[in-house]
């Protein structure tokens, strides 16, 4: 964990990559903060979040579904429909 956190400054150029680190460490609030930053910055990589294995456990989380909706990406199978 310490090694990953040490390199966050370098990875901060791509918020999605920082979110992966926090998701891997089960630090969900930090992961979502970085995902939100990626959406705000209109990061190119954000359009891949729906298929990212390291974010799979968030697929039914309302915060994740909101991100998908704001990016215009499809919701995963079994997720509640868009409001």
C-alpha positions as CSV (number, residue, x, y, z in Angstrom):
1,X,0.0,0.0,0.0
2,X,2.8,2.4,0.9
3,X,4.5,1.8,-2.4
4,X,1.3,2.5,-4.4
5,X,0.6,5.7,-2.4
6,X,4.1,6.9,-3.0
7,X,3.5,7.0,-6.7
8,X,0.2,8.7,-6.7
9,X,1.7,12.0,-7.7
10,X,2.9,10.6,-11.0
11,X,-0.4,8.8,-11.6
12,X,-2.5,11.9,-10.7
13,X,-2.3,13.0,-14.3
14,X,-4.8,10.2,-15.0
15,X,-7.5,10.3,-12.3
16,X,-8.8,6.9,-13.3
17,X,-5.5,5.3,-12.5
18,X,-5.5,6.8,-9.0
19,X,-9.0,5.5,-8.5
20,X,-7.8,2.0,-9.4
21,X,-5.2,2.2,-6.6
22,X,-7.8,3.3,-4.1
23,X,-10.3,0.7,-5.3
24,X,-7.7,-2.0,-4.9
25,X,-7.1,-0.9,-1.3
26,X,-10.9,-0.9,-0.6
27,X,-10.8,2.8,0.0
28,X,-14.1,3.5,-1.7
29,X,-14.6,7.1,-0.9
30,X,-11.2,8.1,-2.2
31,X,-11.7,6.0,-5.3
32,X,-15.0,7.8,-6.0
33,X,-13.4,11.1,-5.4
34,X,-10.9,10.4,-8.1
35,X,-13.5,9.1,-10.5
36,X,-15.5,12.3,-10.0
37,X,-12.3,14.3,-10.7
38,X,-11.9,12.3,-13.9
39,X,-15.4,13.1,-15.0
40,X,-14.9,16.8,-14.1
41,X,-11.7,16.9,-16.2
42,X,-13.4,15.0,-19.0
43,X,-10.6,12.5,-18.9
44,X,-10.4,10.3,-22.0
45,X,-9.9,7.1,-20.0
46,X,-13.1,7.7,-18.1
47,X,-15.1,6.3,-21.0
48,X,-13.6,2.8,-20.2
49,X,-14.9,2.6,-16.6
50,X,-17.8,0.4,-17.3
51,X,-15.5,-2.5,-18.4
52,X,-12.7,-2.1,-15.9
53,X,-12.2,-5.2,-13.8
54,X,-10.8,-3.3,-10.8
55,X,-14.1,-1.3,-10.6
56,X,-16.4,-4.3,-11.0
57,X,-17.5,-4.4,-7.4
58,X,-18.9,-0.9,-7.8
59,X,-21.2,-1.8,-10.7
60,X,-24.4,-1.6,-8.5
61,X,-23.2,1.3,-6.4
62,X,-25.5,4.4,-7.0
63,X,-22.4,6.6,-7.3
64,X,-20.9,4.4,-10.0
65,X,-24.2,4.3,-11.9
66,X,-24.4,8.1,-11.7
67,X,-20.9,8.3,-13.2
68,X,-22.0,6.0,-16.1
69,X,-25.1,8.0,-16.7
70,X,-23.2,11.3,-16.8
71,X,-20.8,9.9,-19.2
72,X,-23.6,8.5,-21.4
73,X,-22.4,4.9,-20.9
74,X,-24.6,1.9,-20.6
75,X,-25.5,0.5,-17.2
76,X,-24.4,-3.0,-16.4
77,X,-26.9,-5.9,-16.8
78,X,-29.1,-6.2,-13.7
79,X,-28.6,-2.6,-12.7
80,X,-31.7,-0.5,-12.0
81,X,-32.9,1.6,-14.9
82,X,-32.0,5.2,-15.3
83,X,-34.3,7.6,-13.4
